[in-house]
Amino acid sequence: MEAADQRRFEGLRYPTDHPSLTESGCYSSSNTTPQRIHLLKEKEKNMRFLLAAIALLGSSNSVITAFAPPTTINQQHPITTALAAKGGKLSVRPIGIGSCAPSTVITNSDLESVHDTSDEWIRTRTGIEQRRVLVHEGTRPIVGSDGETTESPETLRTLGIEAAKQALEMSGKSPADIDLVICATSSPDDLFGDAPSIASAIGIEAGQCVAFDLTAACSGFLFGIVTASQFLTNGASQNALVLGADALTRWVDWDDRNSCILFGDGAGAMVLTRSDENEGLSGSEDGFGILGYAMHSNGGGYKDLNCIYKGEPKKIATPGEGTVLEDGSYDSMGMNGRKVYSFATREVPTVLEEALEQAGITVDDVDHLLLHQANIRIMETVASRLGMPMEKVITNLYKYGNTSAASIPLALDEAVRSGQVKKGDVIACAGFGAGLSWGAAILKWG
């Protein structure tokens, strides 16, 4: 155990003001019952286990500040839970990418008939010209294995399935090769999770992989690839499929001009593979596809961006006066745009610098900057503060709007397929959004 951890453990084990301990740290028979002694010993055993786990994480280039004392980022967002994770190189490689967006397009000009706004007003303030949206009972043409085209329901799940198929095709992997599926989403078709059904739909057999959803809003895809990479690096999995998929237009307040103009729907997917033993595990730089990462959360700012549960009363006729339960639903998304903008432009440059430090490189070594596609002004400000030209910024915000967890893979897919991103390129990625949550990862493509 490290010296600092030992001191921390001793402080937790034997607090000097504990009424049941003597100054020497011995149990006092005069003021401690056998039951209390047993409880204290159990706490000591649990703490040793926890610190051992922290030490193990530290040995794999990962640091979790679970014991960090409450601090303050600023007066608007005091941190009530200091949560952070960061680490260096991970032995994985991103080898496939895919994306899919709904077929229905709503342009800025279309919104002029909905609100007192204009295409020029929206473009100059956000960088968005149009967005893709899922519509009620919408369909999209699907080409089957027999070459026949049929109209199939267009849902978030079907967008995810198409994105996953594209990513698998690029990677050269088959569904049988995938043993981990993570779907980052805050708006699944199924409240219990879309990942298992997406895995089944793309041909992964039952029992072959573990599949689950991960919720971290607009940071979700970035958190998802870091999470998957931990499974791959420690040998629990060999190949992972990570999706980012959201349909926030379902939860937008379409009567609010300031927020409804921002969002669109979409899905993206990435295939990650564990590096071969003759690559990163033996020192070759080719084996490291994630060079460094850093992630943070601050629940003190959740009121600035959320979608809160709102149940409707439902009375059931139990004996007596009955019992009033709730029919479940959610309110429209709420956002304080100014505070979110301030949060993003303040924290994103910092977390990118953290990830670069973990990677052992500088901004000069980065080929591309890929941020969550929320607002062009945020991208311009972050690039400026990092000293990077806008020519290095990957963006397709103008075509899709803010697609939440889908925005990073959707933009990366277009950049890879167009040749803008090439094998070996270093990409500094950052996600940020509700939670509040934010994080960065330095990727080496291919």
ZATOR-312671 format. One record per residue: y, x, z of N, C-alpha, C, O in turn; residue in three letters. Coordinates in steps of 0.1 Angstrom, whole numbers, plus 5000, padded with zeros to 4 digits. Last residue first. Layout:
<dogus>
YXZYXZYXZYXZAla ...
</dogus>
This chain:
<dogus>
503649274638502449324631501549424638500549464633Gly 506649374653505949284645504749344638504849454633Trp 507249404686507049494674506149414665504949394668Lys 509649264708508449254700508449354689509449394684Leu 510749224739510949314728509649314720508649374725Ile 511948934754510849014751511149104739511749054729Ala 513548744780513648824768512348904767511748944776Ala 514848434795513948554794514148624781514648574772Gly 515548164818515948254807515048384807514548424817Trp 516247844831515347954828515848034817516547994808Ser 517247614857517547694845516547804843516047864853Leu 516147444835515347504847516247534859516047484869Gly 516847484801516747404813515847474823514947554820Ala 517447814787517547664787517347604801517647664811Gly 516448064765517248024776517347874776517447814765Phe 515048364751515148224752515848184765515948264774Gly 515148644728515548584741515548434740516048374730Ala 513948944713513948794714514448754728514248814738Cys 514249204692514649164705514849014706515748954699Ala 511949354672512749234674513049214688512049194696Ile 511149614650511349584664512349464665513449464660Val 508749634624510149604628510149564643509249504648Asp 506149644616506649764624508049734629508549814637Gly 506449454587505549514597506149644603506749724596Lys 509649294586508549364580507649424591508149434602Lys 511849024579511149104590509849164584509049094577Val 512448934554513548984562512949074574513449174577Gln 510448814539510548954539511649024547511849144547Gly 510048544543511048584533511148734531511848784522Ser 508248544563507748504550508748534539508348554527Arg 509848624585508648704581508248674566508048764558Val 511748424586512148564584511048654580511248744572Ala 510248194591511048204579511448344576511348394564Glu 509148264616508348234605509048254592508548314583Asp 511448284632510748404629509748384617509648474609Leu 512248014634513148114628512348234624512648294613Ala 510047914648510447854635511347944627511247964615Leu 509848064671508848074661509248024648508848074637Pro 512447964683512148104680511048124670511248194660Ile 512247674684513247744676512947884673513247934662Ser 510547534700510147564686511047654679510747714669Ala 511747474724510647574724510247614710509647714708Ala 514547354707513947384720512947494718513147594712Ser 515847314683514547264684513747304696512547304697Thr 518947264673518247314684516947244686516847124689Asn 518947274636519547244649518747304660517947394658Gly 518047334611517147264620517847214633517247134640Tyr 519947474595518947384589518247284598517847174594Lys 521347634612522147544603521247444597521647334593Tyr 519547814623520047704631520747594622520647474625Leu 518248034616518147924607518647794613518247684610Asn 518648384621519048244624518748144613519048184601Thr 518748704634517948604626518348464630518348434642Ile 521148954632520748834639519948744629520348704618Val 522149164618520849184624520349054631519149054636Lys 524649084611523649104600522249124606521249104599Glu 526249094633525548964630524548984619523648894617Met 525549404651526249324641525549194638524249194640Pro 525749464686524949444674525649364664526349264667Met 526749484712527149584702526349584690526149684683Gly 526249294731525149404729525649514720524949614719Leu 528349134727528249204740527249314740527249404747Arg 527749044701528949124703528849194716529149314717Ser 525448884705525449004697526649094699526449224699Ala 526648694722525548784727525448904719525449014724Val 528448564705528848634717527848724722528248834726Thr 526748474684527848564681528348644694528548764693Glu 525148294698524548404691525648514689525348634691Met 527048104707526248184717525648304710525748414716Ile 527848004682528848084690528148164701528548274704Arg 525647874673525947994666526948074674527048194674Ile 523247754695524647734691525047874685524747974690Asn 520347774696521147664703522447644698522847524695Ala 517647914691518647864682519447744688519047634685Gln 517048204710516848064709518048004701519148034704His 517448504689517748424701517248274699517148234687Leu 516748804678516348664676516448584689515748614698Leu 517749084661518049004673517648854670518248794661Leu 516149364647516549224646516849174660516149214669His 515749634653515949594639516549454638517349434629Asp 516649864678516349724675516649694660517749714656Val 517650104686516350104681515849964676514749954671Asp 520150044697520150114684518750114678518550134666Asp 519549944722519949854712519849914698519549854688Val 516750154733518150104733518350004722517549984714Thr 513750174753514450194741515950134743516250074753Ile 511950104773512350244771513050274759512950384753Gly 511249844780510649904768510950054766510250124758Ala 512849804801511449804804510749874792509649934794Gln 515349804787515049914797513549924800513050034801Glu 514949574773515049704765514849814775514149914771Leu 515049384794513749404786513849534778512749604777Ala 517649424803516549444812515249474804514549564807Glu 519049344780519149484784518049514794517549624794Glu 518349074780517949154769518049304773517149384769Leu 519648994804518148994804517649074792516549134792Val 522349024795521749104807520249104806519749214809Thr 522648844774522848984772522249074783521649174780Pro 522048604790521248644779521448794776520448864774Val 524048544809522748594813521948654802521148744804Glu 526448464796526448564807525148624809525048744811Arg 525848274777526548394773526648504784526848624781Thr 524448084794523748154783524548284779523848394777Ala 526547994811525248054816524548134806524148254808Phe 528347884793528747994802527548074807527448194808Ser 526747684782527347784774527647904782527348024778Tyr 526347524806525247584799525647704789525047804789Val 528947444811528247534821527047604814526747714817Lys 529547294788530347414792529647504801529647624799Arg 527647084789527747184778528447314781528047424778Gly 525546954808526947004810527147114800526847234804Asn 523346694800523746834798525246854800526046784795Met 520446494801521746524805522146664804521346754808Gly 518346274782518746414785520146424790521046364783Met 517645954796518146044785518446184790518746194802Ser 514945914819516245894815516545974803515746064799Asp 511545804815512545904818513845864813513945794803Tyr 509045614833509845644821510745754825510845794837Ser 506445404848507145534845507945544832507545484822Gly 506845144870506445174856507145304852508445304852Asp 505945164904506945194893506145204880505145264879Glu 505544914930505245044924506245074913507345014913Leu 505544734958506444764946506144904942506545004948Val 503144514970503644654969504444674956503944644946Thr 503144214991502844294979503444434980504044464990Gly 503244095015504444075006504244154993505244164985Glu 499844035018501144035024502244015014502143925005Gly 497844224995497944135007499344145013499944255014Pro 499444284963498544324974498744234986499744154986Thr 500344244935500144134945499044184955498044124956Ala 502944464925501644414924501244334937501744364948Ile 505944514908505344464920503944424917503644354907Lys 507744774897506644684892505844644905505244724912Lys 510844924887510044864897508944764891509244694882Pro 510745214866511245074868510245004878509045024877Glu 511845554870510845454870511445314872512545294878Gly 512745834856513445704860512345594859512045544848Lys 513146184857512246064858513045944862513845954871Tyr 515546354837515046304850514246184849514446094841Ile 516246624822515746494818514946434829513746474831Cys 518946864822517746804827517446674820518246624812Asn 521347084831520547054819519146994824518347074828Leu 522647094855523447124843522647094830523247074819Asp 520847084875521646964873522446974860522946874855Lys 519747334879518947234871519847114868519547044858Tyr 520647564891521447504880520747394873521147354862Gly 518847644911520147594915521047534904522047464907Gly 516647754899516647604901517947554906518247434906Gly 516347994878517347954888517447804890518147734882Asn 514348254865514548114868515548094879515648174888Ser 513448504841514148464853514248314853514148244843His 511948794827512048654828512648614841512448674851Met 511349054803511949014816512248864816512648814806Ala 509549324787509949184789510549164802510449244811Tyr 508349534760508949514774509449374774509649304764Gly 506849534738507249664743507849654757507849754765Leu 504149394724505249364733505649494740504849544748Ile 502449544709503249454702504349394710505349344705Gly 500949844707501849774716502749674708503549724701Phe 499550014691498749904698499649824707499149724713Gly 501150204680500750094672500049984679500049864674Asp 501350414698502350314698502050194690502550084692Glu 498450524715499050504702500050394703499750284708Ser 497050524739498350594738499050584725500250614724Gly 494850374741494650524742495950604739495950724737Ser 495650124739494950154751494750304752494550354763Leu 496750094713497650104725496950154737497550224746Gly 493950184697495350174695496050194709496050304714Glu 491250194702491850314696493350304693493950394687Asn 490749934710490650044720491250174715491750254723Glu 493049704696491849774696491849894706492949944710Asp 494949454714494849574706493449634707492849624718Ser 494449104710494349224719494249344710493449354701Arg 496748914691495448974693495549094702496449164702Thr 498348604686498448734692496948784693496048704697Leu 499948384664498648434668498848574674499448664667Val 502248124669502048264667500648294672500148244682Met 504147844657502947894663502848044660503248094649Ala 506347554660506047694655504847744663504547704674Gly 508047254653506947324659506747454652506947474640Ala 510647004659509847104651508847164659508647144671Gly 513846834658512446844662511746954654512146974642Asp 517246884671516246854661514846874666514646914678Gly 520546854685519046864686518346824674518746724667Phe 523346814685522846944686521346954683520847064679Leu 524446564685524646644672523846774673523646834662Ile 524146464710523246414700523346494687522346504679Cys 526246564726524846624727523946584716523046654712Ser 528646444720528646594722527246654723527046764721Asn 528246174717528546254705528346404708527946474699Arg 526045964730526846084734527046174722526146244718Asp 524245784721525645734722526545844727527745824728Asp 521845914721522445904708523845834709524545834699Trp 520646124743521446004743522245994730523246064728Asp 517346244736518746254735519446124737518946014732Val 514646214735515246204748516746224748517446224758Trp 513846244709513346134716514046104729514145994734Arg 514746494702515546374697515046244704515746144703Thr 512946674711513946634721514846524715515646464723Leu 510246764706510846654699511946594709511746484714Ala 508647084702509446994710510046884700510346914689Asp 506647374706506847244699507647144708507347124720Ala 505147664702506347614707506647484699506847494687Gly 501947814708502747714701504047694709504047694721Leu 499748074704500848024713501747934704502247984694Val 496448174706497448104697498448034707498147964716Leu 494848494710495548374715496448314705496948374696Ala 491948684715492948624705493548504711492848414715Asn 490648754739490848854728491848814717492548894712Gln 490948744775490948684761491148794751491548894754Ser 490848914796490248784798490148704784489248624783Ala 492049164794490649144789490049014790488948984786Gly 494649204801493649224811492249194807491249204815Asn 495849144776495949274781494849304792494249414792Thr 495448864774494848954764494849094770493849164768Leu 496848754796495448734794494748824785493648874787Phe 499348854789498748904802497248874801496448964805Gln 499948714766499748864765499148924778498349024777Ser 500448464776499248484768498948634767497748674768Ala 502948514788501748464796500448494788499548544794Thr 504448584766504348674777503048644785502248724789Val 504348344751503748464746503548574756502648654755Ile 505648164770504248144765503648274760502448304763Gly 508248244772507348254784505948244780505048304786Phe 508948184746508948324750508148344763507348444764Leu 508547904746507747994737507748134742506748204741Phe 510447814767508947804767508147894759507147944763Gly 513047804769512447934772510947934770510348044771Ser 513647534767513947624755513447764757513447844747Cys 511047444789512147404781512347504769511347544763Ala 508647514800509747594804510947574795511847654792Ala 505447434804506747374803507747464809507847494821Thr 502447454786503347524795504747464793505247454782Leu 499147324783500547324780501347404790500847414802Asp 496047494773496847414783498347424778498747504770Phe 492747584769493947534762494747454772494247374779Ala 490147814764490947744774492247704767492847794760Val 487347784741488647844745489147754757488747644760Cys 484947654737485147794731486347864737486347984738Gln 484647394745484147504754484347644749484047734756Gly 484447274712484547244726483947354734482847404731Ala 485947484686484847404692485047384707485547474714Glu 488647454666488147524677487147434685487447324689Ile 489947314646488547354644487947444655486947494653Gly 492347194649492347304640490947364639490747464632Ile 491746994668492146954655492047064645491847044633Ala 491347144692490247074686490547034671489647054663Ser 493947224696492847324695491747264688491147324679Ala 495246984700495647064689494547164686494147194674Ile 494046904724493746824712494146894699493546884689Ser 494947104742493547084739493247004726492347044719Pro 497847074740497147194736495647174733495147214723Ala 499246854751498746854736497846964732497246954722Asp 499146674781499146794774498546784760497646704758Gly 499646434794498746524801498546654793497846744798Phe 501346294777501846344790500946454797501446534804Leu 501246364744500446324755500946384768501046504769Asp 503346474729502846334726502046274737502146154740Asp 505646654750504446634743504146494739504746394745Pro 508146794757508146664751506846634744506846594732Ser 508247054763508746964773508646824769509046734776Ser 505947324756506647194752507147124764506547134775Thr 503747544744504947544752505747414747506247414736Ala 500447574746501447494739502647484748502547414758Cys 497947814741499047764750500047694741500547744731Ile 494647894739495747824733496747774743496347714753Val 492148134735493248094744494248024735494748074725Leu 490348224716489848184729490848144739490548124751Asp 489648234682490648204692490048154705489148064705Ile 487648254663488148384670489048354681489248444690Asp 487248014652486148064661486648184668486048224678Ala 489347984634489447914647488347964657488647964669Pro 489948324622489348194621489448114634489648184644Ser 492548544611491548494621491148354618491848274611Lys 494648604595493248644590492148604600491048634598Gly 497248534600496548634608495248684603494848794607Ser 497748334582498448464580497748574588497648684584Met 496048124592495848174579496548314577495948404571Glu 497248084617495848134616495648194603495048304601Leu 499747984610499648104617498248174616498148294615Ala 498947744597499647844590499547984597499348084590Gln 497747604619496947644607497647754599496947844594Lys 500047574635498847654640498047694628497547814628Ala 501547394620502047524623500947624627500947734623Ala 499847174620500147234608500747374610500347474603Glu 499847114648498547144641498847214628498147314625Ile 502447054653501847164659500547204652500347324651Gly 502746814638503546934635502947054640502847164634Leu 500946654652500646694639501446804633501046884625Thr 502446634677501046694676500646744662500146844660Arg 504646494670504746634674503446704674503346824670Leu 503746324639504046324653504246474657504046564649Thr 503146124613503946244616504346244631505246164634Glu 500146004600501145994610501846134612501246234613Pro 499646074564499246074578500346054588501546094584Ser 498746004532499845994541499245984556498445894558Glu 496946254513497046124520498246124529498746234533Thr 495646414485496846394494496846254500496746154493Thr 492746614479493446484479494546484489494446534500Glu 491446854483492546854474493346724473494346714467Gly 489546854502489046814489490246814479490046784467Asp 490946904525490147014520489546984506489247074499Ser 494146734519492846754526492046874519492546924509Gly 497446734525496446774515495246804522495146904530Val 499646484536498646594540497646614529497046514525Ile 502846364539501746384530500846504535501446614538Pro 503746184569503946294560502746314551501646284556Arg 505445914586504345974580504746094572505846114569Thr 506645734615506845824604505545884599504545894607Gly 507045554636505945534626506145614614505845574603Glu 510245674640509245574645508345544633508745504622His 510646024633511045884633509945794637508745834636Val 511746344641510646254640511146114641512046084649Leu 514146534622513846444633512546364630512246324619Val 516146814615514946744612514546654624514546704635Arg 519646844608518546864617517446774612517646674605Arg 522547034596521546924595520546944606520447054612Gln 524347224604524647144592523747014591524246914586Glu 525647414631524547324626525147234614526247184615Ile 527547554643526847624633525747534627524947584618Gly 529247444663527847474666527147554656526147624659Thr 531847424654531647434669530147474672529947524683Arg 531847394627532647504633532347524647532647634653Thr 530047174623529747304618530547414625529947514629Arg 531446954635530146994640529847144636529447224644Ile 533846944619533946954634532647004640532647094648Trp 532746904593533547024596533647054611533447164616Glu 531546654595530746774592531446894596530846984602Asp 532846474623532846514609531946634607531646704617Ser 533246164642533046314641533046344626533246254618Thr 532645914658533845964653533846114653534246184662Asp 529245824648530245864658531545904651531545924639His 527845724626527345694639528445714650528645644659Val 528845824603528845674604528345634618528345514621Ser 528546094607529946044606529945884607530945824611Glu 525946154604526446124617527846074618528346014628Leu 525846234577525146104582525646064595525845944598Asp 527046474578527746364572527146234576527846134577Ser 525046624590526346604598527046484592527646404599Asn 521946464583522946564580524146534589524246424595Thr 518646444590519946384593520946484592520946584599Ile 515546414574516646494576517846404579518146304573Val 512046394578513346324578514446414582514346484592Thr 509846564581510346544568511646474567512346484557Ser 509746804608509646674602510246664589511046744585Pro 508347134603509447054608509246914601508546894591Ala 506447414613506447294606507547204612507747204624Cys 505047754610505947654615505847524607505347524596Ser 503548074620503647954612504647854618505047864630Gly 502148394621503248304625503248184615502948204603Ile 500248674632500348554624501448464630501648454642Gly 500248884650499748914636499848784627499448794615Ile 501349074676501548954669501148964654501749054647Pro 499149254698499949254685500149114680499149044679Arg 498949414730498749304721499549324708500449404708Val 499349554756498449594745498049474737496849434737Ser 502649594766501449514767500649534754501149544743Leu 505149784783504249764772503049684775502349704785Lys 506549634813506649714801505649684790505349564788Gly 508249354830507249464828507449534815508249494807Gly 509149094853509449194842508349294841507549314851Lys 510348804868509248884864509648974853510348934844Ala 511748604894511948694883510648764880509848794890Ala 513548394915512348414908512548504895513448474888Leu 514848294943515048404934513748444927512848514933Ala 516047984948514748054947514948174938515148144926Thr 518747934947518047894959516647954960516047964970Thr 521548074935520148084934519548044948519848104958Ile 524347884924523747964935522247964934521647854932Pro 526247844900524747834900524247924912523648034909His 528947874904528447744899526947734900526447624902Gln 529348124914529648014923529047884918528747794925Gln 526548324903527948294904528148164912527148114918Asn 524248424915524648474902526148444900526948534896Ile 523248524947524148434939524448494926525048614926Thr 520148514964521348574960522148474952521748364951Thr 517448524988518448444980519648514977520248574986Pro 515348814984516148724992517048644983517448684972Pro 512148834969513648864968514448764976514148644975Ala 509548814969510148814982511648844982512248874992Phe 508848814943508548684950509248694964509448584969Ala 509348954918510248964930510048834938511048754940Thr 506949124902507348994905508148994918507549044928Ile 506249334875506949324888507349184891508049124882Val 503849524858504549394860505049384874504349424884Ser 502249744852503549734847504249604848505149564840Asn 500049714868499849684854501249664847501449584838Ser 500649764894499949874887499749844872499449934864Ser 501849524901502649644899501949754892502649824884Gly 499549374905500449344894501349454891501649484879Leu 498649504928497849504916498649474904498549534893Leu 500649444947500449584943499649594930499849684922Ala 500349174948501549224943501349364938501849414928Ile 497749164960497949104946499249154940499249184928Ala 498349274984497449344975497549294961497549374952Ala 500049074994500549204991499649294982500149374974Leu 498048874998499248854989499848984985500149004973Leu 496348985017495848945003496948934993496948984982Phe 498049015038497449135033496949105018497049185009Arg 498548745043499648835039499148955033499649005023Met 496148645052496648595040497748685034497848705022Asn 495848795076494948815065495448765052495348835042Lys 498048685090498048835087497048855076497348935067Glu 497348425093498548455085498548605081498948635070Lys 495048465109494848405096496048435087495948465075Glu 496348555132495448645125495148595111495048675101Lys 497748325139498448445136497548545128498048615118Leu 495648155145496548125134497248245130497448265118Leu 494448285167493648265155494548235143494348295132His 496548265185496148395181495348385168495548465159Ile 496547985189497648055182497348195177497748235167Arg 494047955202494247885189495447955182495347975169Gln 494448095226493448145216493648085202493548145192Pro 498048115232496748045233495748105223496248165213Thr 500348315248499648285235498248225238497448285245Thr 501448405271502248305264501548265251502148205242Asn 499748595283500448495291501148385284501448285289Ser 498648765265497748655270498548555278497948445281Ser 500248855236500448845250499548725255499648615250Ser 499349095211499348955216499448945231498749025238Tyr 501649355204500349315208500449165212501549115216Cys 504149455198503449395187502049345191501249305182Gly 505649545217504849645211504049595199503349665192Ser 506949325227507749415219506849515212507249575201Glu 504549055221505249145230506049245221505849245209Thr 504648725208504248865207505048945217506248915220Leu 505548465208504148485213503748635211502548665213Ser 508048435198507848415212506448445217506248445229Pro 509448685178508348585179508048565193507848655201His 511348875172511748765180510748655182511048545186Asp 510049065156510449105170510848985179510748995191Thr 507248995137508648975139509048995154508348945163Pro 504749115125505149125138506649105140507349205143Tyr 504449055098503349045107503749035121503248955129Arg 506849105085506348965085505248945095505048835100Leu 507149375091508149285095507749135095508049065104Gly 504849475078504949485093505949385098505849325109Glu 505549415051504449355057504549355072504249255079Phe 507649595048507949455047506849375053507049265060Arg 506349835052507449795061507649645060507849585071Arg 504649815030504049825043505149785053504849715063Gln 506349825008505549705010505049695025504949595031Asp 507350075011508249965013507549835015507949755023Ala 505050235007505750235020506650115022506750055033Ala 502250054991503550134991504250125004504050025012Glu 498850085000500050005000501250095000501350185008Met 
</dogus>
